[in-house]
Each structure stands twice: as C-alpha cells, then as structure tokens.
C-alpha cells in the first residue's frame, strides 16, 4: 500500500495514471460512446502501446511502424 515509502522510484501520487486516462475520457465525452466493444478494446490497446512507447522515449511514428512490422517495442 505504501510502496513509495520503500522504493524511491515509485511516485507517491497517482497523477500519471490519471493523466493516462484523461484522453480516453475526452474521447468518450466527444463521441458519446464506442460503437462496439471491439473498437473500445482496440482503442485501449493502441493508446496503451503508444503511451508506453512515449514513456520509453520512442517517436510515435516509429512505434507505429514497429508495431505494424511485428517488432516488439523494446529497448
């Protein structure tokens, strides 16, 4: 529960998590809803991948090219 007290690399707020969810909520607000569950899952997977690659410092276009080529977005 208080992992940040033991590990100095763990942030003590959930601000990053809230920022990560913000664009999903904005999309939901603008469009009203997703048309199907499959589209909602696809949106979540794509945005999650792009956010992870951005945190690793990757260019979004390169990350998309890597995904389409079947390469793993590692270091």
N, CA, C, O and CB atoms as a CASP TS submission, in Angstrom:
PFRMAT TS
TARGET T0000
AUTHOR 0000-0000-0000
METHOD Language model
MODEL 1
PARENT N/A
ATOM      1  N   UNK     1       0.821  -1.179   0.000  1.00  0.00           N
ATOM      2  CA  UNK     1       0.000   0.000   0.000  1.00  0.00           C
ATOM      3  C   UNK     1       0.875   1.256   0.000  1.00  0.00           C
ATOM      4  O   UNK     1       0.545   2.229  -0.679  1.00  0.00           O
ATOM      5  CB  UNK     1      -0.939  -0.010   1.202  1.00  0.00           C
ATOM      6  N   UNK     2       1.940   1.255   0.719  1.00  0.00           N
ATOM      7  CA  UNK     2       2.841   2.396   0.770  1.00  0.00           C
ATOM      8  C   UNK     2       4.171   2.051   0.122  1.00  0.00           C
ATOM      9  O   UNK     2       5.233   2.262   0.707  1.00  0.00           O
ATOM     10  CB  UNK     2       3.054   2.850   2.214  1.00  0.00           C
ATOM     11  N   UNK     3       4.103   1.524  -1.083  1.00  0.00           N
ATOM     12  CA  UNK     3       5.298   1.105  -1.800  1.00  0.00           C
ATOM     13  C   UNK     3       6.262   2.270  -2.000  1.00  0.00           C
ATOM     14  O   UNK     3       7.478   2.078  -2.000  1.00  0.00           O
ATOM     15  CB  UNK     3       4.920   0.500  -3.145  1.00  0.00           C
ATOM     16  N   UNK     4       5.719   3.487  -2.173  1.00  0.00           N
ATOM     17  CA  UNK     4       6.584   4.640  -2.390  1.00  0.00           C
ATOM     18  C   UNK     4       7.477   4.927  -1.184  1.00  0.00           C
ATOM     19  O   UNK     4       8.519   5.568  -1.326  1.00  0.00           O
ATOM     20  CB  UNK     4       5.745   5.861  -2.711  1.00  0.00           C
ATOM     21  N   UNK     5       7.080   4.459   0.003  1.00  0.00           N
ATOM     22  CA  UNK     5       7.910   4.662   1.194  1.00  0.00           C
ATOM     23  C   UNK     5       9.136   3.743   1.176  1.00  0.00           C
ATOM     24  O   UNK     5      10.177   4.081   1.741  1.00  0.00           O
ATOM     25  CB  UNK     5       7.082   4.415   2.471  1.00  0.00           C
ATOM     26  N   UNK     6       9.010   2.584   0.528  1.00  0.00           N
ATOM     27  CA  UNK     6      10.115   1.637   0.447  1.00  0.00           C
ATOM     28  C   UNK     6      10.982   1.844  -0.782  1.00  0.00           C
ATOM     29  O   UNK     6      12.202   1.683  -0.729  1.00  0.00           O
ATOM     30  CB  UNK     6       9.586   0.236   0.454  1.00  0.00           C
ATOM     31  N   UNK     7      10.346   2.202  -1.891  1.00  0.00           N
ATOM     32  CA  UNK     7      11.053   2.331  -3.166  1.00  0.00           C
ATOM     33  C   UNK     7      11.018   3.784  -3.627  1.00  0.00           C
ATOM     34  O   UNK     7       9.946   4.293  -3.954  1.00  0.00           O
ATOM     35  CB  UNK     7      10.428   1.402  -4.242  1.00  0.00           C
ATOM     36  N   UNK     8      12.165   4.467  -3.663  1.00  0.00           N
ATOM     37  CA  UNK     8      12.169   5.882  -4.049  1.00  0.00           C
ATOM     38  C   UNK     8      11.830   6.123  -5.522  1.00  0.00           C
ATOM     39  O   UNK     8      11.567   7.262  -5.908  1.00  0.00           O
ATOM     40  CB  UNK     8      13.515   6.476  -3.752  1.00  0.00           C
ATOM     41  N   UNK     9      11.829   5.079  -6.350  1.00  0.00           N
ATOM     42  CA  UNK     9      11.479   5.250  -7.762  1.00  0.00           C
ATOM     43  C   UNK     9       9.975   5.270  -7.999  1.00  0.00           C
ATOM     44  O   UNK     9       9.524   5.638  -9.084  1.00  0.00           O
ATOM     45  CB  UNK     9      12.101   4.148  -8.582  1.00  0.00           C
ATOM     46  N   UNK    10       9.197   4.879  -6.997  1.00  0.00           N
ATOM     47  CA  UNK    10       7.741   4.842  -7.122  1.00  0.00           C
ATOM     48  C   UNK    10       7.184   6.205  -6.726  1.00  0.00           C
ATOM     49  O   UNK    10       7.465   6.687  -5.629  1.00  0.00           O
ATOM     50  CB  UNK    10       7.125   3.706  -6.239  1.00  0.00           C
ATOM     51  N   UNK    11       6.393   6.840  -7.606  1.00  0.00           N
ATOM     52  CA  UNK    11       5.824   8.146  -7.255  1.00  0.00           C
ATOM     53  C   UNK    11       4.789   8.008  -6.136  1.00  0.00           C
ATOM     54  O   UNK    11       4.147   6.967  -5.999  1.00  0.00           O
ATOM     55  CB  UNK    11       5.181   8.803  -8.493  1.00  0.00           C
ATOM     56  N   UNK    12       4.636   9.052  -5.353  1.00  0.00           N
ATOM     57  CA  UNK    12       3.711   8.992  -4.228  1.00  0.00           C
ATOM     58  C   UNK    12       2.316   9.484  -4.581  1.00  0.00           C
ATOM     59  O   UNK    12       1.449   9.556  -3.710  1.00  0.00           O
ATOM     60  CB  UNK    12       4.251   9.797  -3.083  1.00  0.00           C
ATOM     61  N   UNK    13       2.085   9.824  -5.847  1.00  0.00           N
ATOM     62  CA  UNK    13       0.748  10.214  -6.296  1.00  0.00           C
ATOM     63  C   UNK    13       0.334   9.330  -7.467  1.00  0.00           C
ATOM     64  O   UNK    13       1.164   8.633  -8.049  1.00  0.00           O
ATOM     65  CB  UNK    13       0.709  11.717  -6.700  1.00  0.00           C
ATOM     66  N   UNK    14      -0.933   9.362  -7.804  1.00  0.00           N
ATOM     67  CA  UNK    14      -1.434   8.622  -8.959  1.00  0.00           C
ATOM     68  C   UNK    14      -1.658   9.572 -10.136  1.00  0.00           C
ATOM     69  O   UNK    14      -2.452   9.282 -11.030  1.00  0.00           O
ATOM     70  CB  UNK    14      -2.746   7.881  -8.605  1.00  0.00           C
ATOM     71  N   UNK    15      -0.961  10.697 -10.133  1.00  0.00           N
ATOM     72  CA  UNK    15      -1.137  11.709 -11.162  1.00  0.00           C
ATOM     73  C   UNK    15      -0.881  11.159 -12.567  1.00  0.00           C
ATOM     74  O   UNK    15      -1.616  11.481 -13.501  1.00  0.00           O
ATOM     75  CB  UNK    15      -0.217  12.880 -10.891  1.00  0.00           C
ATOM     76  N   UNK    16       0.139  10.344 -12.721  1.00  0.00           N
ATOM     77  CA  UNK    16       0.441   9.780 -14.043  1.00  0.00           C
ATOM     78  C   UNK    16      -0.713   8.895 -14.525  1.00  0.00           C
ATOM     79  O   UNK    16      -1.097   8.952 -15.693  1.00  0.00           O
ATOM     80  CB  UNK    16       1.761   8.965 -13.998  1.00  0.00           C
ATOM     81  N   UNK    17      -1.254   8.092 -13.639  1.00  0.00           N
ATOM     82  CA  UNK    17      -2.381   7.238 -14.005  1.00  0.00           C
ATOM     83  C   UNK    17      -3.599   8.046 -14.424  1.00  0.00           C
ATOM     84  O   UNK    17      -4.297   7.688 -15.372  1.00  0.00           O
ATOM     85  CB  UNK    17      -2.744   6.331 -12.850  1.00  0.00           C
ATOM     86  N   UNK    18      -3.846   9.131 -13.715  1.00  0.00           N
ATOM     87  CA  UNK    18      -4.978   9.985 -14.068  1.00  0.00           C
ATOM     88  C   UNK    18      -4.748  10.670 -15.414  1.00  0.00           C
ATOM     89  O   UNK    18      -5.677  10.804 -16.210  1.00  0.00           O
ATOM     90  CB  UNK    18      -5.217  11.034 -12.976  1.00  0.00           C
ATOM     91  N   UNK    19      -3.518  11.100 -15.668  1.00  0.00           N
ATOM     92  CA  UNK    19      -3.214  11.719 -16.962  1.00  0.00           C
ATOM     93  C   UNK    19      -3.353  10.706 -18.085  1.00  0.00           C
ATOM     94  O   UNK    19      -3.792  11.061 -19.179  1.00  0.00           O
ATOM     95  CB  UNK    19      -1.796  12.314 -16.960  1.00  0.00           C
ATOM     96  N   UNK    20      -2.991   9.460 -17.843  1.00  0.00           N
ATOM     97  CA  UNK    20      -3.099   8.430 -18.874  1.00  0.00           C
ATOM     98  C   UNK    20      -4.554   8.160 -19.249  1.00  0.00           C
ATOM     99  O   UNK    20      -4.852   7.853 -20.403  1.00  0.00           O
ATOM    100  CB  UNK    20      -2.437   7.141 -18.400  1.00  0.00           C
ATOM    101  N   UNK    21      -5.446   8.273 -18.290  1.00  0.00           N
ATOM    102  CA  UNK    21      -6.865   8.018 -18.552  1.00  0.00           C
ATOM    103  C   UNK    21      -7.592   9.218 -19.147  1.00  0.00           C
ATOM    104  O   UNK    21      -8.693   9.071 -19.679  1.00  0.00           O
ATOM    105  CB  UNK    21      -7.550   7.606 -17.278  1.00  0.00           C
ATOM    106  N   UNK    22      -6.999  10.388 -19.067  1.00  0.00           N
ATOM    107  CA  UNK    22      -7.677  11.610 -19.480  1.00  0.00           C
ATOM    108  C   UNK    22      -8.141  11.578 -20.935  1.00  0.00           C
ATOM    109  O   UNK    22      -9.286  11.935 -21.210  1.00  0.00           O
ATOM    110  CB  UNK    22      -6.767  12.786 -19.271  1.00  0.00           C
ATOM    111  N   UNK    23      -7.293  11.163 -21.874  1.00  0.00           N
ATOM    112  CA  UNK    23      -7.675  11.172 -23.287  1.00  0.00           C
ATOM    113  C   UNK    23      -8.804  10.191 -23.587  1.00  0.00           C
ATOM    114  O   UNK    23      -9.618  10.441 -24.475  1.00  0.00           O
ATOM    115  CB  UNK    23      -6.472  10.845 -24.152  1.00  0.00           C
ATOM    116  N   UNK    24      -8.861   9.092 -22.866  1.00  0.00           N
ATOM    117  CA  UNK    24      -9.964   8.152 -23.050  1.00  0.00           C
ATOM    118  C   UNK    24     -11.278   8.787 -22.629  1.00  0.00           C
ATOM    119  O   UNK    24     -12.299   8.618 -23.295  1.00  0.00           O
ATOM    120  CB  UNK    24      -9.717   6.863 -22.255  1.00  0.00           C
ATOM    121  N   UNK    25     -11.249   9.511 -21.529  1.00  0.00           N
ATOM    122  CA  UNK    25     -12.463  10.180 -21.070  1.00  0.00           C
ATOM    123  C   UNK    25     -12.864  11.307 -22.019  1.00  0.00           C
ATOM    124  O   UNK    25     -14.054  11.527 -22.248  1.00  0.00           O
ATOM    125  CB  UNK    25     -12.263  10.730 -19.655  1.00  0.00           C
ATOM    126  N   UNK    26     -11.889  12.019 -22.569  1.00  0.00           N
ATOM    127  CA  UNK    26     -12.195  13.079 -23.527  1.00  0.00           C
ATOM    128  C   UNK    26     -12.824  12.472 -24.769  1.00  0.00           C
ATOM    129  O   UNK    26     -13.810  13.001 -25.283  1.00  0.00           O
ATOM    130  CB  UNK    26     -10.924  13.880 -23.896  1.00  0.00           C
ATOM    131  N   UNK    27     -12.267  11.362 -25.262  1.00  0.00           N
ATOM    132  CA  UNK    27     -12.840  10.695 -26.436  1.00  0.00           C
ATOM    133  C   UNK    27     -14.267  10.242 -26.160  1.00  0.00           C
ATOM    134  O   UNK    27     -15.149  10.402 -27.004  1.00  0.00           O
ATOM    135  CB  UNK    27     -11.975   9.492 -26.850  1.00  0.00           C
ATOM    136  N   UNK    28     -14.490   9.682 -24.993  1.00  0.00           N
ATOM    137  CA  UNK    28     -15.832   9.237 -24.623  1.00  0.00           C
ATOM    138  C   UNK    28     -16.794  10.426 -24.573  1.00  0.00           C
ATOM    139  O   UNK    28     -17.934  10.317 -25.022  1.00  0.00           O
ATOM    140  CB  UNK    28     -15.805   8.510 -23.260  1.00  0.00           C
ATOM    141  N   UNK    29     -16.350  11.541 -24.040  1.00  0.00           N
ATOM    142  CA  UNK    29     -17.190  12.725 -23.926  1.00  0.00           C
ATOM    143  C   UNK    29     -17.523  13.300 -25.302  1.00  0.00           C
ATOM    144  O   UNK    29     -18.664  13.694 -25.545  1.00  0.00           O
ATOM    145  CB  UNK    29     -16.500  13.783 -23.066  1.00  0.00           C
ATOM    146  N   UNK    30     -16.546  13.353 -26.199  1.00  0.00           N
ATOM    147  CA  UNK    30     -16.758  13.936 -27.515  1.00  0.00           C
ATOM    148  C   UNK    30     -17.642  13.045 -28.377  1.00  0.00           C
ATOM    149  O   UNK    30     -18.601  13.524 -28.982  1.00  0.00           O
ATOM    150  CB  UNK    30     -15.424  14.177 -28.208  1.00  0.00           C
ATOM    151  N   UNK    31     -17.326  11.749 -28.437  1.00  0.00           N
ATOM    152  CA  UNK    31     -18.066  10.856 -29.324  1.00  0.00           C
ATOM    153  C   UNK    31     -19.318  10.279 -28.677  1.00  0.00           C
ATOM    154  O   UNK    31     -20.199   9.778 -29.377  1.00  0.00           O
ATOM    155  CB  UNK    31     -17.176   9.735 -29.775  1.00  0.00           C
ATOM    156  N   UNK    32     -19.408  10.340 -27.368  1.00  0.00           N
ATOM    157  CA  UNK    32     -20.579   9.801 -26.675  1.00  0.00           C
ATOM    158  C   UNK    32     -20.373   8.367 -26.237  1.00  0.00           C
ATOM    159  O   UNK    32     -20.722   8.000 -25.115  1.00  0.00           O
ATOM    160  CB  UNK    32     -21.797   9.887 -27.562  1.00  0.00           C
ATOM    161  N   UNK    33     -19.802   7.549 -27.122  1.00  0.00           N
ATOM    162  CA  UNK    33     -19.555   6.150 -26.778  1.00  0.00           C
ATOM    163  C   UNK    33     -18.759   5.493 -27.906  1.00  0.00           C
ATOM    164  O   UNK    33     -18.552   6.086 -28.964  1.00  0.00           O
ATOM    165  CB  UNK    33     -20.896   5.387 -26.529  1.00  0.00           C
ATOM    166  N   UNK    34     -18.327   4.287 -27.664  1.00  0.00           N
ATOM    167  CA  UNK    34     -17.740   3.479 -28.725  1.00  0.00           C
ATOM    168  C   UNK    34     -18.869   2.683 -29.359  1.00  0.00           C
ATOM    169  O   UNK    34     -19.825   2.312 -28.677  1.00  0.00           O
ATOM    170  CB  UNK    34     -16.602   2.535 -28.181  1.00  0.00           C
ATOM    171  N   UNK    35     -18.770   2.421 -30.638  1.00  0.00           N
ATOM    172  CA  UNK    35     -19.841   1.720 -31.357  1.00  0.00           C
ATOM    173  C   UNK    35     -19.905   0.238 -31.024  1.00  0.00           C
ATOM    174  O   UNK    35     -20.968  -0.376 -31.112  1.00  0.00           O
ATOM    175  CB  UNK    35     -19.658   1.888 -32.843  1.00  0.00           C
ATOM    176  N   UNK    36     -18.777  -0.334 -30.644  1.00  0.00           N
ATOM    177  CA  UNK    36     -18.781  -1.741 -30.264  1.00  0.00           C
ATOM    178  C   UNK    36     -17.686  -1.981 -29.240  1.00  0.00           C
ATOM    179  O   UNK    36     -16.787  -1.161 -29.056  1.00  0.00           O
ATOM    180  CB  UNK    36     -18.590  -2.656 -31.499  1.00  0.00           C
ATOM    181  N   UNK    37     -17.784  -3.111 -28.589  1.00  0.00           N
ATOM    182  CA  UNK    37     -16.782  -3.473 -27.587  1.00  0.00           C
ATOM    183  C   UNK    37     -15.426  -3.690 -28.251  1.00  0.00           C
ATOM    184  O   UNK    37     -14.394  -3.359 -27.668  1.00  0.00           O
ATOM    185  CB  UNK    37     -17.213  -4.739 -26.818  1.00  0.00           C
ATOM    186  N   UNK    38     -15.416  -4.242 -29.461  1.00  0.00           N
ATOM    187  CA  UNK    38     -14.157  -4.482 -30.165  1.00  0.00           C
ATOM    188  C   UNK    38     -13.404  -3.173 -30.420  1.00  0.00           C
ATOM    189  O   UNK    38     -12.185  -3.115 -30.259  1.00  0.00           O
ATOM    190  CB  UNK    38     -14.421  -5.206 -31.492  1.00  0.00           C
ATOM    191  N   UNK    39     -14.133  -2.121 -30.820  1.00  0.00           N
ATOM    192  CA  UNK    39     -13.498  -0.832 -31.063  1.00  0.00           C
ATOM    193  C   UNK    39     -12.956  -0.232 -29.774  1.00  0.00           C
ATOM    194  O   UNK    39     -11.886   0.377 -29.772  1.00  0.00           O
ATOM    195  CB  UNK    39     -14.484   0.131 -31.713  1.00  0.00           C
ATOM    196  N   UNK    40     -13.679  -0.400 -28.693  1.00  0.00           N
ATOM    197  CA  UNK    40     -13.214   0.102 -27.400  1.00  0.00           C
ATOM    198  C   UNK    40     -11.927  -0.609 -26.988  1.00  0.00           C
ATOM    199  O   UNK    40     -10.982   0.030 -26.526  1.00  0.00           O
ATOM    200  CB  UNK    40     -14.302  -0.088 -26.319  1.00  0.00           C
ATOM    201  N   UNK    41     -11.893  -1.918 -27.156  1.00  0.00           N
ATOM    202  CA  UNK    41     -10.685  -2.685 -26.821  1.00  0.00           C
ATOM    203  C   UNK    41      -9.512  -2.279 -27.723  1.00  0.00           C
ATOM    204  O   UNK    41      -8.385  -2.131 -27.250  1.00  0.00           O
ATOM    205  CB  UNK    41     -10.957  -4.205 -26.952  1.00  0.00           C
ATOM    206  N   UNK    42      -9.778  -2.102 -29.009  1.00  0.00           N
ATOM    207  CA  UNK    42      -8.717  -1.697 -29.933  1.00  0.00           C
ATOM    208  C   UNK    42      -8.172  -0.323 -29.556  1.00  0.00           C
ATOM    209  O   UNK    42      -6.959  -0.115 -29.551  1.00  0.00           O
ATOM    210  CB  UNK    42      -9.239  -1.682 -31.384  1.00  0.00           C
ATOM    211  N   UNK    43      -9.055   0.604 -29.243  1.00  0.00           N
ATOM    212  CA  UNK    43      -8.617   1.949 -28.838  1.00  0.00           C
ATOM    213  C   UNK    43      -7.737   1.872 -27.596  1.00  0.00           C
ATOM    214  O   UNK    43      -6.694   2.520 -27.527  1.00  0.00           O
ATOM    215  CB  UNK    43      -9.836   2.863 -28.571  1.00  0.00           C
ATOM    216  N   UNK    44      -8.160   1.079 -26.618  1.00  0.00           N
ATOM    217  CA  UNK    44      -7.387   0.947 -25.380  1.00  0.00           C
ATOM    218  C   UNK    44      -6.012   0.336 -25.640  1.00  0.00           C
ATOM    219  O   UNK    44      -5.014   0.796 -25.087  1.00  0.00           O
ATOM    220  CB  UNK    44      -8.152   0.094 -24.367  1.00  0.00           C
ATOM    221  N   UNK    45      -5.957  -0.687 -26.470  1.00  0.00           N
ATOM    222  CA  UNK    45      -4.670  -1.335 -26.762  1.00  0.00           C
ATOM    223  C   UNK    45      -3.726  -0.407 -27.508  1.00  0.00           C
ATOM    224  O   UNK    45      -2.535  -0.348 -27.202  1.00  0.00           O
ATOM    225  CB  UNK    45      -4.889  -2.603 -27.578  1.00  0.00           C
ATOM    226  N   UNK    46      -4.257   0.317 -28.484  1.00  0.00           N
ATOM    227  CA  UNK    46      -3.414   1.216 -29.272  1.00  0.00           C
ATOM    228  C   UNK    46      -2.899   2.359 -28.411  1.00  0.00           C
ATOM    229  O   UNK    46      -1.705   2.661 -28.437  1.00  0.00           O
ATOM    230  CB  UNK    46      -4.189   1.769 -30.477  1.00  0.00           C
ATOM    231  N   UNK    47      -3.777   2.998 -27.651  1.00  0.00           N
ATOM    232  CA  UNK    47      -3.339   4.127 -26.826  1.00  0.00           C
ATOM    233  C   UNK    47      -2.388   3.671 -25.723  1.00  0.00           C
ATOM    234  O   UNK    47      -1.443   4.384 -25.385  1.00  0.00           O
ATOM    235  CB  UNK    47      -4.551   4.840 -26.212  1.00  0.00           C
ATOM    236  N   UNK    48      -2.629   2.496 -25.164  1.00  0.00           N
ATOM    237  CA  UNK    48      -1.736   1.977 -24.136  1.00  0.00           C
ATOM    238  C   UNK    48      -0.341   1.743 -24.707  1.00  0.00           C
ATOM    239  O   UNK    48       0.661   2.098 -24.086  1.00  0.00           O
ATOM    240  CB  UNK    48      -2.295   0.675 -23.544  1.00  0.00           C
ATOM    241  N   UNK    49      -0.286   1.149 -25.881  1.00  0.00           N
ATOM    242  CA  UNK    49       1.004   0.904 -26.544  1.00  0.00           C
ATOM    243  C   UNK    49       1.726   2.215 -26.828  1.00  0.00           C
ATOM    244  O   UNK    49       2.917   2.342 -26.543  1.00  0.00           O
ATOM    245  CB  UNK    49       0.799   0.121 -27.855  1.00  0.00           C
ATOM    246  N   UNK    50       1.015   3.187 -27.387  1.00  0.00           N
ATOM    247  CA  UNK    50       1.649   4.458 -27.734  1.00  0.00           C
ATOM    248  C   UNK    50       2.111   5.220 -26.499  1.00  0.00           C
ATOM    249  O   UNK    50       3.167   5.852 -26.525  1.00  0.00           O
ATOM    250  CB  UNK    50       0.690   5.317 -28.538  1.00  0.00           C
ATOM    251  N   UNK    51       1.335   5.169 -25.414  1.00  0.00           N
ATOM    252  CA  UNK    51       1.751   5.821 -24.181  1.00  0.00           C
ATOM    253  C   UNK    51       2.989   5.153 -23.593  1.00  0.00           C
ATOM    254  O   UNK    51       3.900   5.832 -23.121  1.00  0.00           O
ATOM    255  CB  UNK    51       0.614   5.806 -23.165  1.00  0.00           C
ATOM    256  N   UNK    52       3.021   3.833 -23.623  1.00  0.00           N
ATOM    257  CA  UNK    52       4.180   3.109 -23.108  1.00  0.00           C
ATOM    258  C   UNK    52       5.421   3.453 -23.916  1.00  0.00           C
ATOM    259  O   UNK    52       6.482   3.702 -23.344  1.00  0.00           O
ATOM    260  CB  UNK    52       3.931   1.594 -23.136  1.00  0.00           C
ATOM    261  N   UNK    53       5.302   3.469 -25.225  1.00  0.00           N
ATOM    262  CA  UNK    53       6.445   3.803 -26.062  1.00  0.00           C
ATOM    263  C   UNK    53       6.879   5.254 -25.862  1.00  0.00           C
ATOM    264  O   UNK    53       8.072   5.553 -25.907  1.00  0.00           O
ATOM    265  CB  UNK    53       6.112   3.554 -27.528  1.00  0.00           C
ATOM    266  N   UNK    54       5.925   6.153 -25.641  1.00  0.00           N
ATOM    267  CA  UNK    54       6.277   7.558 -25.380  1.00  0.00           C
ATOM    268  C   UNK    54       7.048   7.674 -24.071  1.00  0.00           C
ATOM    269  O   UNK    54       7.999   8.450 -23.989  1.00  0.00           O
ATOM    270  CB  UNK    54       5.006   8.446 -25.332  1.00  0.00           C
ATOM    271  N   UNK    55       6.658   6.917 -23.045  1.00  0.00           N
ATOM    272  CA  UNK    55       7.385   6.946 -21.778  1.00  0.00           C
ATOM    273  C   UNK    55       8.797   6.396 -21.922  1.00  0.00           C
ATOM    274  O   UNK    55       9.697   6.763 -21.166  1.00  0.00           O
ATOM    275  CB  UNK    55       6.630   6.156 -20.724  1.00  0.00           C
ATOM    276  N   UNK    56       8.985   5.504 -22.907  1.00  0.00           N
ATOM    277  CA  UNK    56      10.324   4.973 -23.168  1.00  0.00           C
ATOM    278  C   UNK    56      11.132   5.899 -24.058  1.00  0.00           C
ATOM    279  O   UNK    56      12.308   5.645 -24.317  1.00  0.00           O
ATOM    280  CB  UNK    56      10.231   3.600 -23.808  1.00  0.00           C
ATOM    281  N   UNK    57      10.498   6.989 -24.533  1.00  0.00           N
ATOM    282  CA  UNK    57      11.199   7.971 -25.348  1.00  0.00           C
ATOM    283  C   UNK    57      11.156   7.700 -26.839  1.00  0.00           C
ATOM    284  O   UNK    57      11.925   8.295 -27.593  1.00  0.00           O
ATOM    285  CB  UNK    57      12.602   8.048 -24.918  1.00  0.00           C
ATOM    286  N   UNK    58      10.278   6.819 -27.278  1.00  0.00           N
ATOM    287  CA  UNK    58      10.197   6.476 -28.696  1.00  0.00           C
ATOM    288  C   UNK    58       9.325   7.472 -29.449  1.00  0.00           C
ATOM    289  O   UNK    58       8.375   8.024 -28.895  1.00  0.00           O
ATOM    290  CB  UNK    58       9.649   5.057 -28.872  1.00  0.00           C
ATOM    291  N   UNK    59       9.654   7.693 -30.699  1.00  0.00           N
ATOM    292  CA  UNK    59       8.853   8.518 -31.588  1.00  0.00           C
ATOM    293  C   UNK    59       7.571   7.746 -31.907  1.00  0.00           C
ATOM    294  O   UNK    59       7.645   6.563 -32.237  1.00  0.00           O
ATOM    295  CB  UNK    59       9.644   8.888 -32.895  1.00  0.00           C
ATOM    296  N   UNK    60       6.386   8.387 -31.820  1.00  0.00           N
ATOM    297  CA  UNK    60       5.131   7.668 -32.087  1.00  0.00           C
ATOM    298  C   UNK    60       5.067   7.044 -33.476  1.00  0.00           C
ATOM    299  O   UNK    60       4.562   5.932 -33.630  1.00  0.00           O
ATOM    300  CB  UNK    60       3.968   8.603 -31.918  1.00  0.00           C
ATOM    301  N   UNK    61       5.572   7.744 -34.489  1.00  0.00           N
ATOM    302  CA  UNK    61       5.537   7.179 -35.841  1.00  0.00           C
ATOM    303  C   UNK    61       6.421   5.944 -35.954  1.00  0.00           C
ATOM    304  O   UNK    61       6.051   4.971 -36.610  1.00  0.00           O
ATOM    305  CB  UNK    61       5.975   8.226 -36.865  1.00  0.00           C
ATOM    306  N   UNK    62       7.583   5.981 -35.320  1.00  0.00           N
ATOM    307  CA  UNK    62       8.472   4.821 -35.322  1.00  0.00           C
ATOM    308  C   UNK    62       7.812   3.670 -34.565  1.00  0.00           C
ATOM    309  O   UNK    62       7.907   2.516 -34.981  1.00  0.00           O
ATOM    310  CB  UNK    62       9.848   5.175 -34.689  1.00  0.00           C
ATOM    311  N   UNK    63       7.143   3.984 -33.454  1.00  0.00           N
ATOM    312  CA  UNK    63       6.471   2.953 -32.667  1.00  0.00           C
ATOM    313  C   UNK    63       5.364   2.286 -33.485  1.00  0.00           C
ATOM    314  O   UNK    63       5.190   1.069 -33.415  1.00  0.00           O
ATOM    315  CB  UNK    63       5.891   3.555 -31.375  1.00  0.00           C
ATOM    316  N   UNK    64       4.617   3.076 -34.257  1.00  0.00           N
ATOM    317  CA  UNK    64       3.566   2.504 -35.105  1.00  0.00           C
ATOM    318  C   UNK    64       4.181   1.628 -36.187  1.00  0.00           C
ATOM    319  O   UNK    64       3.677   0.540 -36.465  1.00  0.00           O
ATOM    320  CB  UNK    64       2.708   3.619 -35.744  1.00  0.00           C
ATOM    321  N   UNK    65       5.271   2.094 -36.804  1.00  0.00           N
ATOM    322  CA  UNK    65       5.948   1.287 -37.822  1.00  0.00           C
ATOM    323  C   UNK    65       6.449  -0.034 -37.245  1.00  0.00           C
ATOM    324  O   UNK    65       6.344  -1.082 -37.882  1.00  0.00           O
ATOM    325  CB  UNK    65       7.117   2.069 -38.428  1.00  0.00           C
ATOM    326  N   UNK    66       6.994   0.031 -36.031  1.00  0.00           N
ATOM    327  CA  UNK    66       7.474  -1.177 -35.368  1.00  0.00           C
ATOM    328  C   UNK    66       6.332  -2.149 -35.111  1.00  0.00           C
ATOM    329  O   UNK    66       6.477  -3.353 -35.321  1.00  0.00           O
ATOM    330  CB  UNK    66       8.169  -0.824 -34.055  1.00  0.00           C
ATOM    331  N   UNK    67       5.196  -1.625 -34.655  1.00  0.00           N
ATOM    332  CA  UNK    67       4.040  -2.483 -34.378  1.00  0.00           C
ATOM    333  C   UNK    67       3.521  -3.141 -35.657  1.00  0.00           C
ATOM    334  O   UNK    67       3.207  -4.331 -35.664  1.00  0.00           O
ATOM    335  CB  UNK    67       2.919  -1.671 -33.713  1.00  0.00           C
ATOM    336  N   UNK    68       3.435  -2.367 -36.728  1.00  0.00           N
ATOM    337  CA  UNK    68       2.941  -2.929 -37.987  1.00  0.00           C
ATOM    338  C   UNK    68       3.916  -3.939 -38.584  1.00  0.00           C
ATOM    339  O   UNK    68       3.509  -4.847 -39.309  1.00  0.00           O
ATOM    340  CB  UNK    68       2.678  -1.814 -38.989  1.00  0.00           C
ATOM    341  N   UNK    69       5.196  -3.781 -38.282  1.00  0.00           N
ATOM    342  CA  UNK    69       6.192  -4.722 -38.781  1.00  0.00           C
ATOM    343  C   UNK    69       6.294  -5.962 -37.895  1.00  0.00           C
ATOM    344  O   UNK    69       7.008  -6.910 -38.223  1.00  0.00           O
ATOM    345  CB  UNK    69       7.549  -4.042 -38.879  1.00  0.00           C
ATOM    346  N   UNK    70       5.575  -5.947 -36.769  1.00  0.00           N
ATOM    347  CA  UNK    70       5.602  -7.095 -35.861  1.00  0.00           C
ATOM    348  C   UNK    70       6.772  -7.109 -34.918  1.00  0.00           C
ATOM    349  O   UNK    70       7.052  -8.131 -34.291  1.00  0.00           O
ATOM    350  CB  UNK    70       5.608  -8.345 -36.638  1.00  0.00           C
ATOM    351  N   UNK    71       7.469  -5.984 -34.801  1.00  0.00           N
ATOM    352  CA  UNK    71       8.609  -5.893 -33.895  1.00  0.00           C
ATOM    353  C   UNK    71       8.100  -5.539 -32.490  1.00  0.00           C
ATOM    354  O   UNK    71       7.118  -4.815 -32.329  1.00  0.00           O
ATOM    355  CB  UNK    71       9.643  -4.830 -34.402  1.00  0.00           C
ATOM    356  N   UNK    72       8.783  -6.061 -31.505  1.00  0.00           N
ATOM    357  CA  UNK    72       8.425  -5.747 -30.130  1.00  0.00           C
ATOM    358  C   UNK    72       9.007  -4.398 -29.786  1.00  0.00           C
ATOM    359  O   UNK    72      10.150  -4.101 -30.135  1.00  0.00           O
ATOM    360  CB  UNK    72       8.925  -6.837 -29.147  1.00  0.00           C
ATOM    361  N   UNK    73       8.221  -3.572 -29.097  1.00  0.00           N
ATOM    362  CA  UNK    73       8.652  -2.222 -28.735  1.00  0.00           C
ATOM    363  C   UNK    73       9.564  -2.209 -27.533  1.00  0.00           C
ATOM    364  O   UNK    73       9.248  -1.581 -26.522  1.00  0.00           O
ATOM    365  CB  UNK    73       7.461  -1.353 -28.465  1.00  0.00           C
ATOM    366  N   UNK    74      10.670  -2.878 -27.623  1.00  0.00           N
ATOM    367  CA  UNK    74      11.626  -2.934 -26.520  1.00  0.00           C
ATOM    368  C   UNK    74      12.676  -1.859 -26.628  1.00  0.00           C
ATOM    369  O   UNK    74      12.558  -0.910 -27.403  1.00  0.00           O
ATOM    370  CB  UNK    74      12.289  -4.282 -26.467  1.00  0.00           C
ATOM    371  N   UNK    75      13.697  -2.036 -25.837  1.00  0.00           N
ATOM    372  CA  UNK    75      14.763  -1.029 -25.801  1.00  0.00           C
ATOM    373  C   UNK    75      15.849  -1.315 -26.781  1.00  0.00           C
ATOM    374  O   UNK    75      16.816  -0.558 -26.869  1.00  0.00           O
ATOM    375  CB  UNK    75      15.350  -0.936 -24.436  1.00  0.00           C
TER
END
